[in-house]
Amino acid sequence: MAKSKIVKANEKIAQAVTGGYKKIEKGVVEGYKKIEQGVVDGYTKIEDKFVDAYLTKDGETVEEAKARLKKQ
């Protein structure tokens, strides 16, 4: 009988620890994804401005310039 109480208590503790870990993990992963997306968006803006300022030809859009550059 004493073992069953200890085993049940151990299982409760294990579930609580696992649940807490999963919450922390989810928060960390979501935070990382937000930071990653912000970095990618920032880079894309800078890239678009650079292409627009220095690599586009007359009447050419940024997307057209990028496509032309990828072909070369």
C-alpha positions in Angstrom: 0.0 0.0 0.0 2.8 2.4 0.8 4.4 1.7 -2.6 1.2 2.5 -4.4 1.0 5.9 -2.7 4.6 6.6 -3.5 4.2 5.5 -7.1 1.1 7.7 -7.5 2.8 10.7 -6.0 5.8 10.1 -8.2 3.5 10.0 -11.3 1.9 13.3 -10.3 5.2 14.9 -9.9 6.4 13.6 -13.2 3.3 14.9 -15.0 3.7 18.3 -13.4 7.4 18.5 -14.3 6.6 17.4 -17.9 3.8 19.9 -18.2 5.9 22.7 -17.0 8.8 21.8 -19.3 6.4 21.6 -22.3 5.1 25.1 -21.5 8.6 26.5 -21.3 9.6 24.8 -24.5 6.6 26.2 -26.3 7.3 29.7 -25.1 11.0 29.5 -26.1 10.2 28.0 -29.6 7.5 30.7 -30.2 9.9 33.4 -29.1 12.6 32.1 -31.4 10.2 31.9 -34.4 9.2 35.5 -33.8 12.8 36.7 -33.7 13.7 34.6 -36.7 10.8 36.0 -38.7 11.7 39.6 -37.7 15.3 39.1 -38.9 14.2 37.6 -42.2 11.7 40.4 -42.8 14.3 43.0 -42.0 16.8 41.4 -44.3 14.2 41.3 -47.1 13.4 45.0 -46.7 17.1 45.9 -46.9 17.7 43.6 -49.9 14.7 45.1 -51.7 15.9 48.7 -51.1 19.4 47.8 -52.3 18.1 46.1 -55.5 15.8 49.0 -56.1 18.5 51.6 -55.7 21.4 49.9 -57.5 20.3 47.0 -59.6 17.0 47.8 -61.3 16.9 49.1 -64.9 14.6 51.8 -66.1 10.9 50.7 -65.6 11.9 47.4 -64.0 10.3 46.3 -60.7 12.3 44.9 -57.8 10.9 41.4 -58.4 11.8 41.6 -62.1 15.3 42.7 -61.2 15.7 39.8 -58.8 14.5 37.3 -61.4 16.9 38.8 -64.0 19.8 38.6 -61.5 19.0 35.0 -60.6 19.2 34.0 -64.3 22.7 35.6 -64.7 
